[in-house]
Amino acid sequence: MRRGRSGAPPKKAAARTLTSVGTATSVVTGPGVGTGGAGAREVPEAVGAAEAPVEATRLWHVTLSLSGAEAPLRDVRQALERLAHDHPFLLTSRYANDHAEIRYWEEARDLHDAAAVALRLWGEHRSTAKLPPWEIVGLEVIDRETYHQRVAEGYGPPPASPVGVHPY
């Protein structure tokens, strides 16, 4: 059981809290709030708009392409499955013994934030997921509307199904 004021965030809270896209709640920081998360709070947008700046988030479809020296297919598959477990928003992964493609949805304030998270994903999980020492050779980050428009017009990436880790 956590002790403290009702509604108070934990002491190690992140600097900004992400909320679901399309909700009527946004993150607001009050006057005198530093970079620590103790001053961040969720408030209805109607209230937050008058009090402080609001950080809205959006959904971004990310495709990360990787390539490198050949590795056993079994090891690549197991590593991607561990990555999917560590990063639960992973939609689908396709792989071969010398390259892979990872597709997922990222919630971020803007394209720059979504791209920064995507570019760190492989390196940050390399040791825990036992990923091959491959380099990122491609990155595409598009907003939700563009993704759906491309799919509807038939020239975008196919919908991410079946979900999971699959060979090319």
N, CA, C and O of each residue as an XYZ file, in Angstrom:
672
protein
N       0.847     -1.171      0.000
C       0.000      0.000      0.000
C       0.890      1.230      0.000
O       1.851      1.309      0.765
N       0.568      2.198     -0.864
C       1.355      3.415     -0.963
C       0.741      4.469     -0.057
O      -0.468      4.698     -0.076
N       1.589      5.104      0.731
C       1.104      6.161      1.606
C       1.355      7.513      0.962
O       2.305      7.679      0.197
N       0.529      8.446      1.262
C       0.690      9.793      0.721
C      -0.663     10.397      0.416
O      -1.712      9.802      0.667
N      -0.605     11.598     -0.134
C      -1.817     12.313     -0.478
C      -2.591     11.588     -1.569
O      -1.980     11.056     -2.496
N      -3.889     11.552     -1.487
C      -4.703     10.947     -2.520
C      -4.481     11.689     -3.827
O      -4.573     12.916     -3.872
N      -4.189     10.952     -4.890
C      -3.984     11.569     -6.193
C      -2.564     12.048     -6.420
O      -2.249     12.494     -7.523
N      -1.694     11.975     -5.423
C      -0.309     12.421     -5.594
C       0.456     11.377     -6.388
O       0.346     10.184     -6.105
N       1.232     11.808     -7.381
C       1.986     10.835     -8.165
C       3.134     10.248     -7.353
O       3.584     10.870     -6.390
N       3.614      9.068     -7.721
C       4.744      8.494     -7.016
C       5.974      9.380     -7.154
O       6.081     10.165     -8.096
N       6.898      9.251     -6.214
C       8.080     10.116     -6.198
C       8.942      9.950     -7.439
O       9.590     10.908     -7.860
N       8.969      8.762     -8.038
C       9.810      8.521     -9.204
C       9.002      8.612    -10.498
O       9.338      7.936    -11.470
N       7.958      9.420    -10.538
C       7.129      9.559    -11.736
C       7.927     10.214    -12.851
O       8.858     10.977    -12.593
N       7.563      9.917    -14.076
C       8.242     10.500    -15.230
C       7.925     11.985    -15.320
O       6.964     12.460    -14.714
N       8.741     12.724    -16.084
C       8.566     14.159    -16.226
C       7.241     14.485    -16.895
O       6.653     15.532    -16.621
N       6.762     13.610    -17.764
C       5.462     13.848    -18.377
C       4.742     12.526    -18.490
O       5.353     11.497    -18.780
N       3.457     12.553    -18.263
C       2.641     11.366    -18.310
C       1.904     11.337    -19.630
O       1.326     12.342    -20.044
N       1.918     10.187    -20.299
C       1.198     10.050    -21.553
C      -0.213      9.592    -21.273
O      -0.444      8.762    -20.394
N      -1.160     10.136    -22.024
C      -2.542      9.729    -21.898
C      -2.997      9.175    -23.227
O      -2.336      9.382    -24.245
N      -4.099      8.485    -23.234
C      -4.619      7.936    -24.476
C      -5.033      9.048    -25.411
O      -5.525     10.092    -24.984
N      -4.829      8.810    -26.685
C      -5.228      9.790    -27.683
C      -6.742      9.819    -27.726
O      -7.397      8.776    -27.700
N      -7.292     11.019    -27.793
C      -8.729     11.172    -27.910
C      -9.450     11.250    -26.585
O     -10.679     11.322    -26.577
N      -8.758     11.242    -25.474
C      -9.419     11.366    -24.191
C      -9.564     12.837    -23.847
O      -8.933     13.691    -24.469
N     -10.370     13.124    -22.886
C     -10.572     14.512    -22.474
C      -9.641     14.883    -21.339
O      -9.906     15.838    -20.609
N      -8.569     14.155    -21.178
C      -7.603     14.415    -20.118
C      -6.247     14.675    -20.728
O      -5.829     13.964    -21.641
N      -5.551     15.688    -20.232
C      -4.207     15.989    -20.710
C      -3.313     16.245    -19.521
O      -3.792     16.414    -18.400
N      -2.009     16.274    -19.761
C      -1.051     16.520    -18.700
C      -0.782     18.006    -18.622
O      -0.556     18.669    -19.634
N      -0.810     18.518    -17.404
C      -0.590     19.935    -17.176
C       0.464     20.078    -16.101
O       0.465     19.334    -15.121
N       1.353     21.022    -16.280
C       2.312     21.317    -15.229
C       2.010     22.694    -14.690
O       1.776     23.632    -15.452
N       2.016     22.814    -13.406
C       1.670     24.084    -12.777
C       2.860     25.008    -12.658
O       3.980     24.622    -12.995
N       2.634     26.242    -12.174
C       3.721     27.191    -12.013
C       4.731     26.692    -10.991
O       4.367     26.121     -9.962
N       5.993     26.915    -11.289
C       7.050     26.528    -10.361
C       7.402     25.064    -10.407
O       8.181     24.586     -9.582
N       6.837     24.338    -11.362
C       7.105     22.915    -11.462
C       8.384     22.726    -12.252
O       8.538     23.275    -13.343
N       9.310     21.943    -11.693
C      10.574     21.671    -12.379
C      10.409     20.517    -13.342
O       9.304     20.227    -13.800
N      11.510     19.866    -13.643
C      11.448     18.749    -14.569
C      10.971     17.482    -13.905
O      10.667     16.512    -14.600
N      10.894     17.447    -12.607
C      10.406     16.262    -11.917
C       8.924     16.092    -12.135
O       8.236     17.067    -12.441
N       8.408     14.886    -11.989
C       7.016     14.614    -12.266
C       6.092     14.945    -11.112
O       4.880     14.773    -11.246
N       6.603     15.410     -9.988
C       5.757     15.621     -8.828
C       4.706     16.692     -9.074
O       3.652     16.661     -8.440
N       4.955     17.635     -9.968
C       3.989     18.702    -10.212
C       3.058     18.417    -11.361
O       2.098     19.161    -11.563
N       3.302     17.365    -12.125
C       2.440     17.050    -13.260
C       1.162     16.415    -12.733
O       1.184     15.623    -11.790
N       0.052     16.777    -13.358
C      -1.217     16.196    -12.964
C      -2.133     16.116    -14.159
O      -1.981     16.886    -15.108
N      -3.087     15.193    -14.131
C      -4.050     15.080    -15.206
C      -5.267     15.906    -14.837
O      -5.773     15.822    -13.718
N      -5.738     16.712    -15.797
C      -6.921     17.532    -15.580
C      -7.752     17.515    -16.845
O      -7.212     17.291    -17.928
N      -9.058     17.745    -16.738
C      -9.874     17.850    -17.942
C      -9.366     19.010    -18.791
O      -8.901     20.016    -18.253
N      -9.451     18.877    -20.121
C      -8.898     19.893    -21.003
C      -9.561     21.244    -20.809
O      -8.891     22.268    -20.943
N     -10.843     21.288    -20.502
C     -11.508     22.572    -20.324
C     -10.896     23.349    -19.163
O     -10.775     24.572    -19.230
N     -10.514     22.653    -18.107
C      -9.888     23.307    -16.968
C      -8.441     23.633    -17.282
O      -7.990     24.748    -17.019
N      -7.698     22.675    -17.845
C      -6.282     22.837    -18.125
C      -5.999     23.946    -19.126
O      -4.956     24.594    -19.032
N      -6.890     24.185    -20.079
C      -6.652     25.194    -21.109
C      -6.526     26.583    -20.504
O      -5.767     27.412    -21.006
N      -7.253     26.841    -19.445
C      -7.206     28.166    -18.838
C      -6.045     28.315    -17.863
O      -5.608     29.433    -17.592
N      -5.544     27.212    -17.335
C      -4.536     27.286    -16.286
C      -3.095     27.202    -16.764
O      -2.246     27.958    -16.292
N      -2.801     26.287    -17.704
C      -1.409     26.050    -18.081
C      -1.347     25.415    -19.469
O      -2.369     24.990    -20.007
N      -0.139     25.351    -20.051
C      -0.009     24.707    -21.360
C      -0.344     23.227    -21.291
O      -0.085     22.570    -20.283
N      -0.917     22.706    -22.361
C      -1.334     21.315    -22.424
C      -0.451     20.581    -23.425
O      -0.209     21.082    -24.523
N       0.032     19.396    -23.055
C       0.820     18.565    -23.950
C      -0.077     17.455    -24.495
O      -0.416     16.521    -23.769
N      -0.459     17.551    -25.759
C      -1.289     16.532    -26.383
C      -0.395     15.474    -27.016
O       0.708     15.781    -27.469
N      -0.863     14.236    -27.049
C      -0.107     13.171    -27.689
C      -0.899     12.645    -28.868
O      -2.116     12.810    -28.943
N      -0.192     12.010    -29.786
C      -0.800     11.419    -30.964
C      -0.214     10.031    -31.160
O       0.816      9.689    -30.579
N      -0.886      9.233    -31.990
C      -0.372      7.918    -32.336
C       0.413      8.003    -33.636
O      -0.003      8.662    -34.589
N       1.565      7.316    -33.658
C       2.449      7.291    -34.814
C       2.721      5.848    -35.178
O       3.001      5.034    -34.299
N       2.644      5.515    -36.455
C       2.976      4.168    -36.908
C       4.454      4.153    -37.258
O       4.909      4.941    -38.087
N       5.203      3.256    -36.628
C       6.653      3.205    -36.782
C       7.035      1.906    -37.489
O       6.571      0.825    -37.127
N       7.889      2.035    -38.502
C       8.496      0.876    -39.152
C       9.998      1.033    -39.029
O      10.575      1.989    -39.547
N      10.625      0.101    -38.348
C      12.066      0.136    -38.102
C      12.695     -1.033    -38.861
O      12.326     -2.189    -38.655
N      13.653     -0.717    -39.747
C      14.341     -1.744    -40.526
C      15.765     -1.897    -40.015
O      16.455     -0.910    -39.760
N      16.197     -3.150    -39.866
C      17.522     -3.450    -39.325
C      18.241     -4.427    -40.233
O      17.614     -5.226    -40.927
N      19.564     -4.354    -40.221
C      20.352     -5.239    -41.053
C      21.722     -5.438    -40.425
O      22.207     -4.596    -39.670
N      22.342     -6.580    -40.754
C      23.685     -6.848    -40.230
C      24.165     -8.221    -40.619
O      23.637     -8.851    -41.536
N      25.166     -8.671    -39.913
C      25.766     -9.977    -40.178
C      24.741    -11.089    -39.942
O      23.840    -10.962    -39.113
N      24.899    -12.166    -40.682
C      23.975    -13.282    -40.552
C      24.001    -13.857    -39.136
O      25.041    -13.927    -38.482
N      22.820    -14.261    -38.697
C      22.658    -14.896    -37.391
C      21.714    -16.084    -37.583
O      20.907    -16.074    -38.512
N      21.794    -17.088    -36.742
C      20.877    -18.225    -36.870
C      19.418    -17.762    -36.753
O      19.076    -16.979    -35.867
N      18.564    -18.258    -37.661
C      17.155    -17.853    -37.673
C      16.474    -18.086    -36.335
O      15.678    -17.265    -35.879
N      16.795    -19.218    -35.710
C      16.181    -19.538    -34.413
C      16.511    -18.457    -33.379
O      15.640    -18.032    -32.620
N      17.779    -18.014    -33.353
C      18.200    -16.983    -32.406
C      17.521    -15.644    -32.698
O      17.121    -14.932    -31.777
N      17.393    -15.305    -33.985
C      16.741    -14.038    -34.359
C      15.286    -14.058    -33.910
O      14.794    -13.094    -33.323
N      14.604    -15.165    -34.190
C      13.199    -15.274    -33.797
C      13.035    -15.155    -32.279
O      12.174    -14.411    -31.808
N      13.838    -15.870    -31.524
C      13.733    -15.811    -30.072
C      14.023    -14.409    -29.547
O      13.365    -13.946    -28.615
N      14.999    -13.736    -30.137
C      15.333    -12.373    -29.714
C      14.167    -11.423    -29.993
O      13.835    -10.587    -29.153
N      13.547    -11.547    -31.162
C      12.409    -10.678    -31.493
C      11.203    -10.981    -30.602
O      10.446    -10.075    -30.252
N      11.027    -12.235    -30.241
C       9.944    -12.583    -29.312
C      10.193    -11.978    -27.937
O       9.260    -11.508    -27.285
N      11.455    -11.987    -27.491
C      11.784    -11.343    -26.207
C      11.564     -9.835    -26.299
O      11.072     -9.221    -25.351
N      11.925     -9.235    -27.435
C      11.698     -7.800    -27.635
C      10.201     -7.491    -27.583
O       9.790     -6.501    -26.977
N       9.401     -8.325    -28.210
C       7.945     -8.122    -28.183
C       7.414     -8.227    -26.758
O       6.467     -7.531    -26.393
N       8.016     -9.086    -25.963
C       7.601     -9.206    -24.559
C       8.017     -7.967    -23.775
O       7.254     -7.474    -22.945
N       9.238     -7.455    -24.034
C       9.736     -6.261    -23.342
C       9.009     -4.992    -23.793
O       8.822     -4.066    -23.004
N       8.608     -4.954    -25.044
C       7.967     -3.779    -25.642
C       6.589     -4.219    -26.128
O       6.430     -4.541    -27.305
N       5.595     -4.239    -25.250
C       4.305     -4.859    -25.564
C       3.519     -4.204    -26.692
O       2.515     -4.765    -27.132
N       3.936     -3.046    -27.173
C       3.188     -2.394    -28.240
C       3.659     -2.838    -29.617
O       3.169     -2.340    -30.631
N       4.599     -3.764    -29.662
C       5.095     -4.283    -30.925
C       3.944     -4.987    -31.638
O       3.312     -5.879    -31.072
N       3.674     -4.592    -32.865
C       2.601     -5.223    -33.623
C       3.083     -6.472    -34.335
O       2.546     -7.565    -34.155
N       4.107     -6.279    -35.146
C       4.584     -7.403    -35.932
C       6.063     -7.236    -36.230
O       6.575     -6.121    -36.327
N       6.728     -8.350    -36.372
C       8.140     -8.370    -36.760
C       8.286     -9.389    -37.868
O       7.719    -10.480    -37.808
N       9.056     -9.020    -38.884
C       9.425     -9.958    -39.938
C      10.937    -10.067    -39.900
O      11.628     -9.086    -39.627
N      11.449    -11.246    -40.169
C      12.885    -11.413    -40.022
C      13.438    -12.422    -41.015
O      12.723    -13.285    -41.523
N      14.707    -12.290    -41.270
C      15.512    -13.251    -42.018
C      16.810    -13.374    -41.232
O      16.933    -12.780    -40.161
N      17.775    -14.126    -41.734
C      18.988    -14.317    -40.948
C      19.917    -13.101    -40.971
O      20.878    -13.058    -40.203
N      19.651    -12.100    -41.843
C      20.517    -10.922    -41.886
C      19.772     -9.584    -41.861
O      20.397     -8.532    -41.988
N      18.451     -9.611    -41.700
C      17.694     -8.361    -41.604
C      16.331     -8.610    -40.946
O      15.851     -9.741    -40.871
N      15.735     -7.530    -40.481
C      14.427     -7.625    -39.834
C      13.679     -6.304    -40.004
O      14.269     -5.259    -40.275
N      12.377     -6.389    -39.837
C      11.526     -5.200    -39.872
C      10.578     -5.293    -38.685
O       9.950     -6.327    -38.456
N      10.482     -4.212    -37.942
C       9.624     -4.152    -36.763
C       8.604     -3.050    -36.991
O       8.958     -1.936    -37.377
N       7.338     -3.365    -36.750
C       6.277     -2.370    -36.913
C       5.457     -2.289    -35.629
O       5.106     -3.308    -35.035
N       5.158     -1.060    -35.212
C       4.377     -0.869    -33.997
C       3.802      0.541    -33.961
O       4.175      1.393    -34.768
N       2.901      0.778    -33.032
C       2.323      2.104    -32.800
C       3.031      2.721    -31.600
O       3.262      2.051    -30.593
N       3.367      3.975    -31.712
C       4.020      4.718    -30.628
C       3.153      5.922    -30.297
O       2.660      6.602    -31.197
N       2.967      6.186    -29.024
C       2.245      7.380    -28.593
C       3.279      8.425    -28.200
O       4.104      8.192    -27.317
N       3.231      9.572    -28.857
C       4.207     10.619    -28.592
C       3.606     11.984    -28.917
O       2.603     12.092    -29.624
N       4.237     13.005    -28.390
C       3.786     14.380    -28.600
C       3.918     14.783    -30.060
O       3.012     15.404    -30.616
N       5.039     14.434    -30.685
C       5.257     14.809    -32.083
C       6.144     13.772    -32.764
O       6.612     12.822    -32.136
N       6.365     13.973    -34.054
C       7.165     13.041    -34.838
C       8.569     12.908    -34.287
O       9.120     11.807    -34.273
N       9.158     13.995    -33.836
C      10.525     13.952    -33.311
C      10.627     13.020    -32.102
O      11.577     12.244    -31.994
N       9.657     13.096    -31.202
C       9.669     12.220    -30.030
C       9.486     10.755    -30.432
O      10.177      9.876    -29.916
N       8.548     10.492    -31.357
C       8.304      9.121    -31.799
C       9.544      8.542    -32.487
O       9.895      7.383    -32.268
N      10.203      9.352    -33.317
C      11.405      8.893    -34.014
C      12.542      8.644    -33.027
O      13.282      7.671    -33.169
N      12.685      9.508    -32.035
C      13.753      9.339    -31.043
C      13.573      8.036    -30.269
O      14.546      7.323    -30.022
N      12.344      7.723    -29.889
C      12.080      6.472    -29.167
C      12.388      5.284    -30.078
O      12.995      4.304    -29.645
N      11.970      5.374    -31.332
C      12.208      4.280    -32.279
C      13.700      4.041    -32.489
O      14.142      2.893    -32.548
N      14.469      5.106    -32.600
C      15.907      4.962    -32.834
C      16.644      4.390    -31.629
O      17.732      3.834    -31.774
N      16.056      4.522    -30.435
C      16.668      3.960    -29.225
C      16.221      2.531    -28.949
O      16.884      1.810    -28.203
N      15.114      2.118    -29.536
C      14.496      0.832    -29.208
C      15.463     -0.344    -29.329
O      15.601     -1.118    -28.382
N      16.121     -0.494    -30.447
C      16.998     -1.649    -30.676
C      18.175     -1.648    -29.706
O      18.489     -2.673    -29.101
N      18.822     -0.499    -29.561
C      19.993     -0.417    -28.684
C      19.664     -0.631    -27.221
O      20.422     -1.281    -26.501
N      18.538     -0.089    -26.773
C      18.173     -0.219    -25.357
C      17.768     -1.640    -24.986
O      17.908     -2.045    -23.832
N      17.265     -2.399    -25.959
C      16.826     -3.764    -25.666
C      17.821     -4.805    -26.170
O      17.576     -6.005    -26.044
N      18.940     -4.359    -26.740
C      19.893     -5.300    -27.345
C      20.362     -6.355    -26.349
O      20.353     -7.543    -26.672
N      20.768     -5.958    -25.155
C      21.300     -6.939    -24.204
C      20.192     -7.743    -23.524
O      20.337     -8.955    -23.364
N      19.090     -7.104    -23.121
C      18.047     -7.839    -22.406
C      17.324     -8.829    -23.313
O      16.960     -9.916    -22.865
N      17.109     -8.474    -24.584
C      16.420     -9.370    -25.508
C      17.399    -10.234    -26.308
O      16.985    -11.083    -27.098
N      18.702    -10.011    -26.097
C      19.750    -10.741    -26.828
C      19.579    -10.589    -28.337
O      19.624    -11.563    -29.090
N      19.380     -9.328    -28.760
C      19.196     -9.016    -30.177
C      20.528     -9.090    -30.921
O      21.579     -8.861    -30.323
N      20.498     -9.404    -32.209
C      21.742     -9.415    -32.981
C      22.350     -8.009    -33.031
O      21.631     -7.021    -32.881
N      23.654     -7.912    -33.238
C      24.308     -6.598    -33.271
C      24.111     -5.909    -34.624
O      25.082     -5.531    -35.280
N      22.872     -5.750    -35.030
C      22.551     -5.142    -36.313
C      22.393     -3.639    -36.149
O      22.213     -3.125    -35.045
N      22.465     -2.947    -37.289
C      22.267     -1.501    -37.261
C      20.921     -1.148    -37.882
O      20.371     -1.897    -38.689
N      20.414     -0.005    -37.490
C      19.170      0.501    -38.062
C      19.502      1.041    -39.445
O      20.372      1.900    -39.590
N      18.802      0.531    -40.469
C      19.050      0.968    -41.834
C      17.849      1.702    -42.424
O      17.917      2.212    -43.542
N      16.764      1.755    -41.682
C      15.589      2.458    -42.179
C      14.627      2.772    -41.060
O      14.491      2.011    -40.102
N      13.960      3.902    -41.193
C      12.962      4.314    -40.205
C      11.877      5.094    -40.919
O      12.153      6.046    -41.650
N      10.641      4.680    -40.698
C       9.509      5.452    -41.203
C       8.578      5.697    -40.031
O       8.210      4.769    -39.311
N       8.201      6.946    -39.847
C       7.258      7.324    -38.803
C       6.174      8.153    -39.481
O       6.453      9.219    -40.030
N       4.937      7.662    -39.442
C       3.826      8.403    -40.051
C       2.691      8.509    -39.047
O       2.539      7.656    -38.173
N       1.904      9.551    -39.178
C       0.798      9.724    -38.240
C      -0.340      8.762    -38.577
O      -0.364      8.147    -39.643
N      -1.255      8.654    -37.664
C      -2.346      7.688    -37.767
C      -3.204      7.914    -39.021
O      -3.579      6.964    -39.709
N      -3.504      9.178    -39.302
C      -4.348      9.499    -40.456
C      -3.668      9.094    -41.762
O      -4.309      8.526    -42.646
N      -2.373      9.385    -41.885
C      -1.626      9.024    -43.092
C      -1.584      7.514    -43.261
O      -1.752      7.007    -44.370
N      -1.363      6.801    -42.179
C      -1.332      5.333    -42.231
C      -2.657      4.807    -42.770
O      -2.672      3.999    -43.698
N      -3.764      5.258    -42.198
C      -5.073      4.765    -42.616
C      -5.402      5.196    -44.044
O      -6.043      4.447    -44.782
N      -4.976      6.377    -44.436
C      -5.200      6.841    -45.803
C      -4.441      5.952    -46.792
O      -4.998      5.552    -47.814
N      -3.185      5.644    -46.500
C      -2.386      4.775    -47.369
C      -3.009      3.394    -47.498
O      -3.095      2.852    -48.599
N      -3.442      2.825    -46.387
C      -4.044      1.497    -46.418
C      -5.334      1.530    -47.230
O      -5.581      0.629    -48.031
N      -6.163      2.559    -47.034
C      -7.424      2.669    -47.762
C      -7.203      2.814    -49.268
O      -7.989      2.300    -50.063
N      -6.139      3.512    -49.657
C      -5.851      3.715    -51.077
C      -5.087      2.545    -51.686
O      -4.881      2.507    -52.899
N      -4.667      1.593    -50.862
C      -4.037      0.386    -51.356
C      -2.555      0.488    -51.637
O      -1.991     -0.450    -52.200
N      -1.892      1.572    -51.278
C      -0.462      1.675    -51.545
C       0.377      1.802    -50.295
O       1.591      1.979    -50.390
N      -0.215      1.719    -49.159
C       0.542      1.806    -47.913
C       0.927      0.438    -47.424
O       0.690     -0.560    -48.104
N       1.522      0.382    -46.246
C       1.881     -0.928    -45.682
C       0.612     -1.722    -45.396
O      -0.385     -1.147    -44.959
N       0.630     -3.008    -45.628
C      -0.564     -3.793    -45.311
C      -0.829     -3.754    -43.814
O       0.104     -3.596    -43.027
N      -2.077     -3.894    -43.411
C      -2.377     -3.904    -41.975
C      -1.524     -4.943    -41.264
O      -1.240     -6.007    -41.814
N      -1.126     -4.635    -40.066
C      -0.217     -5.499    -39.310
C      -0.952     -6.719    -38.782
O      -1.267     -6.803    -37.595
N      -1.216     -7.648    -39.659
C      -1.795     -8.892    -39.230
C      -1.206    -10.004    -40.078
O      -1.017     -9.786    -41.275
N      -0.925    -11.099    -39.583
C      -1.131    -11.455    -38.189
C      -0.097    -10.800    -37.280
O       1.048    -10.574    -37.670
N      -0.527    -10.509    -36.081
C       0.349     -9.909    -35.098
C       1.343    -10.964    -34.633
O       0.986    -12.131    -34.470
N       2.586    -10.555    -34.421
C       3.574    -11.495    -33.920
C       4.879    -11.425    -34.682
O       5.130    -10.474    -35.422
N       5.708    -12.437    -34.499
C       7.030    -12.523    -35.097
C       6.969    -13.582    -36.195
O       6.628    -14.736    -35.937
N       7.308    -13.174    -37.436
C       7.172    -14.077    -38.579
C       8.394    -13.989    -39.494
O       8.988    -12.918    -39.624
N       8.775    -15.094    -40.126
C       9.868    -15.036    -41.101
C       9.378    -14.346    -42.371
O       8.176    -14.290    -42.629
N      10.312    -13.822    -43.162
C       9.953    -13.208    -44.443
C       9.425    -14.270    -45.375
O       9.063    -13.970    -46.512
